Amino acid sequence: VMSGVAQAHDVRLVPMTQLSIGHDPCSDDPWTNGTKETRDDGAWLHPRRAGMEATADAVIDALDAETSAAK
């Protein structure tokens, strides 16, 4: 759904599906919280700091690639 909406509005989508493999709530390096609240690192079923940083890095990489391609 998100991909379709992004395409319909000519907006670039940075998918995190592949990048987040191995970072589920039960992993050694989780990017999201499970159903138990994590003190000082996001609410349950929401991204953790590591997940948000990884997403920000992926967006920056995508923007850098787009800028380089435009030159």
CYANA upper distance limits for C-alpha pairs under 8 A (distance plus 0.5 A):
  1 VAL  CA      5 VAL  CA      6.77
  2 MET  CA      6 ALA  CA      6.60
  2 MET  CA     13 LEU  CA      8.48
  3 SER  CA      7 GLN  CA      6.66
  3 SER  CA     13 LEU  CA      7.11
  4 GLY  CA      8 ALA  CA      6.58
  5 VAL  CA      9 HIS  CA      6.79
  6 ALA  CA     10 ASP  CA      6.43
  6 ALA  CA     11 VAL  CA      5.25
  6 ALA  CA     12 ARG  CA      6.81
  6 ALA  CA     13 LEU  CA      6.72
  7 GLN  CA     11 VAL  CA      6.55
  7 GLN  CA     12 ARG  CA      7.92
 14 VAL  CA     58 ALA  CA      7.52
 14 VAL  CA     59 VAL  CA      6.77
 14 VAL  CA     62 ALA  CA      7.67
 16 MET  CA     20 SER  CA      6.31
 16 MET  CA     55 THR  CA      7.52
 16 MET  CA     58 ALA  CA      8.46
 17 THR  CA     21 ILE  CA      7.25
 20 SER  CA     24 ASP  CA      7.91
 20 SER  CA     31 TRP  CA      7.90
 22 GLY  CA     27 SER  CA      6.88
 22 GLY  CA     29 ASP  CA      8.16
 22 GLY  CA     30 PRO  CA      8.29
 23 HIS  CA     27 SER  CA      6.09
 23 HIS  CA     28 ASP  CA      7.95
 23 HIS  CA     29 ASP  CA      5.96
 23 HIS  CA     30 PRO  CA      4.86
 23 HIS  CA     31 TRP  CA      5.84
 23 HIS  CA     32 THR  CA      8.02
 24 ASP  CA     29 ASP  CA      8.20
 24 ASP  CA     30 PRO  CA      5.61
 24 ASP  CA     31 TRP  CA      6.86
 24 ASP  CA     32 THR  CA      6.88
 25 PRO  CA     30 PRO  CA      5.37
 25 PRO  CA     31 TRP  CA      7.34
 25 PRO  CA     32 THR  CA      5.99
 25 PRO  CA     33 ASN  CA      5.74
 25 PRO  CA     34 GLY  CA      5.67
 26 CYS  CA     30 PRO  CA      7.17
 26 CYS  CA     34 GLY  CA      8.18
 30 PRO  CA     48 ARG  CA      7.98
 30 PRO  CA     50 ALA  CA      8.00
 30 PRO  CA     51 GLY  CA      8.00
 31 TRP  CA     47 PRO  CA      6.34
 31 TRP  CA     48 ARG  CA      5.71
 31 TRP  CA     49 ARG  CA      7.66
 31 TRP  CA     50 ALA  CA      5.84
 31 TRP  CA     51 GLY  CA      4.42
 31 TRP  CA     52 MET  CA      8.01
 32 THR  CA     45 LEU  CA      7.03
 32 THR  CA     46 HIS  CA      6.04
 32 THR  CA     47 PRO  CA      4.56
 32 THR  CA     48 ARG  CA      5.42
 32 THR  CA     51 GLY  CA      6.83
 33 ASN  CA     37 GLU  CA      7.55
 33 ASN  CA     38 THR  CA      7.40
 33 ASN  CA     42 GLY  CA      7.68
 33 ASN  CA     43 ALA  CA      7.44
 33 ASN  CA     44 TRP  CA      5.64
 33 ASN  CA     45 LEU  CA      5.49
 33 ASN  CA     46 HIS  CA      6.08
 33 ASN  CA     47 PRO  CA      6.65
 33 ASN  CA     48 ARG  CA      6.81
 34 GLY  CA     44 TRP  CA      6.06
 34 GLY  CA     45 LEU  CA      5.53
 34 GLY  CA     46 HIS  CA      8.23
 35 THR  CA     44 TRP  CA      5.61
 35 THR  CA     45 LEU  CA      6.32
 36 LYS  CA     44 TRP  CA      6.05
 37 GLU  CA     42 GLY  CA      7.97
 37 GLU  CA     43 ALA  CA      6.09
 37 GLU  CA     44 TRP  CA      5.17
 38 THR  CA     42 GLY  CA      6.92
 38 THR  CA     43 ALA  CA      7.16
 38 THR  CA     44 TRP  CA      7.46
 41 ASP  CA     48 ARG  CA      5.93
 41 ASP  CA     49 ARG  CA      6.74
 42 GLY  CA     46 HIS  CA      6.68
 42 GLY  CA     47 PRO  CA      6.81
 42 GLY  CA     48 ARG  CA      5.81
 42 GLY  CA     49 ARG  CA      7.81
 43 ALA  CA     47 PRO  CA      8.20
 47 PRO  CA     51 GLY  CA      6.11
 47 PRO  CA     52 MET  CA      6.86
 48 ARG  CA     52 MET  CA      6.92
 49 ARG  CA     53 GLU  CA      6.62
 50 ALA  CA     54 ALA  CA      6.61
 51 GLY  CA     55 THR  CA      6.66
 52 MET  CA     56 ALA  CA      6.63
 53 GLU  CA     57 ASP  CA      6.63
 54 ALA  CA     58 ALA  CA      6.69
 55 THR  CA     59 VAL  CA      6.72
 56 ALA  CA     60 ILE  CA      6.69
 57 ASP  CA     61 ASP  CA      6.61
 58 ALA  CA     62 ALA  CA      6.65
 59 VAL  CA     63 LEU  CA      6.65
 60 ILE  CA     64 ASP  CA      6.54
 61 ASP  CA     65 ALA  CA      6.61
 62 ALA  CA     66 GLU  CA      6.63
 63 LEU  CA     67 THR  CA      6.54
 64 ASP  CA     68 SER  CA      6.57
 65 ALA  CA     69 ALA  CA      6.61
 66 GLU  CA     70 ALA  CA      6.77
 67 THR  CA     71 LYS  CA      7.14
